[in-house]
Every structure is written in C-alpha cells, then in structure tokens.
Amino acid sequence: MTERTSIRPESGHGLERVIFFSDAVIAIALTLLALELHAPAADPDRGVTMLADFQEKLWHEYLSFVISFVVIAVFWFHHHRFFQQIAKLSNLLIYVNIGSLFAIVLVPFATKVLPELGDMPYGPVFYASVMVLWGVMYVLMAIIAKRQKLWRDDAPPTAPSNMIFGACVSLGSFALSIPIAFVNPSFAMYFWITAWPIARIGGLLRNRRRARAGTAQPADDVEQAEPQPQPAR
C-alpha cells in the first residue's frame, strides 16, 4: 500500500499558468457581454421607431452592459493585485480561485437576465448574488493565502486585511440591494452605483482610524501598503 505524498505549494511556472488561465477566463467573460448586446431596430407592427427602441434598450440592456463591464474590470484589477502579492500556490487556493472565476463567468448571464425579467425582483437579486459570491471567494483567497503563508516575502503585512476590507465594503451595496429588490427592483439596480462611494468613504474612515494609531496609509487606495511606524529617536 503506497503512502500518499503531500503536495507542496508550487510557484514559478505553475503560478504563471493559473494567472494566464484566469486572465483568459475574464477576457472571455468580457467578450460575452458584448455578444449579448442587441442593436436597436424599428418595429412598424408595434409602432416602435428605432429611436424609441434605442431608448428602451439604453436604460435596460445597455446600462446593464456598462455596469457589468465595469464590474468585471474591477474584478480583474483586484484579482491582478492579489496575485502580485502571491509567491506560491496551494490546491485550496486554486480551487477557490476557480470559484471566483465561476462567479465572473456568471456575470454575462446575470446581465442578460436583468432586462428579460422586467420589473420582477429576481433579476436584480440574482445579479447581486453573483457579485456577493465573487466577494466571498475573494475574501477566502486572502484568508487562505495568509493562513498557508503563500504571500511574497516583501508583501506588506497589512495586505490581507486591506484586500478583505476592500472587497467587503465594495460589495456591501450589492448585498444590501437584495432585500431592496423585493420592494423596488429598479431602485435596487440604481443602488449598485453606491458601491464606489461606499468603498471610498469606508477607506477614508479606515485611514483616519489607522492614522490615529500611527499607521496611516494613502487614502486613494485601500490596498496599498501602509508605512510602518518609525522607532522614536
């Protein structure tokens, strides 16, 4: 009976393959967003002009496309920043990363569902749930990397907490929009726009608190490294 050998965390080529694979999946998700767009067209039978059809698609289909494109771009940015600080991979981190990619590839489908369900709450609820799913996967990746010591030696010690804080605050508006959608689906979609201001305000408040503790960080990026307090001379 052979003894099962433990798999050590891998780096180098294995890490590059995971990054390239992730970038390819995200790029495909962005492409699928554009493929789902429909050009405005006139419908004489219903008395709909091309301009009227464009206006209808503008506030439903086209606006959803813009929001989803920005969301996936932000996901890629945070994914890129995360793997900049990673030196090694573990099986668990790879599995959770695949889970985060699963959430990203669901975004085009969630975007398509939004206009098709009309004023029903299930479209915004499903879309917001996909955003929350990605946030959970991202937070788990940061926790796993910290516990399994997969960070680079020169990575800031505050990097995990910064990434977790940024993900939780940024996606808080999507989580809050889920109960709102059952009351007013349209308002729930507009509520998503508050994600950036909430993250910005949360970052500023966190910076002030750390400044009082003597470990302030730049206010324009909650994932940057905080300057460490210097010893008194």
Secondary structure, 3 states (H helix, E strand, C coil): CCCCCCCCCECCHHHHHHHHHHHHHHHHHHHHHHHCCCCCCCECCCCECHHHHHHHHHHHHHHHHHHHHHHHHHHHHHHHHHHHCECCECHHHHHHHHHHHHHHHHHHHHHHHHHHCCCCCHHHHHHHHHHHHHHHHHHHHHHHHHHCCCECCCCCCCHHHHHHHHHHHHCHHHHHHHHHHCCCHHHHHHHHHHHHHHHHHHHHHHHHHHHHHCCCCCCCCCCCCCCCCCCCC
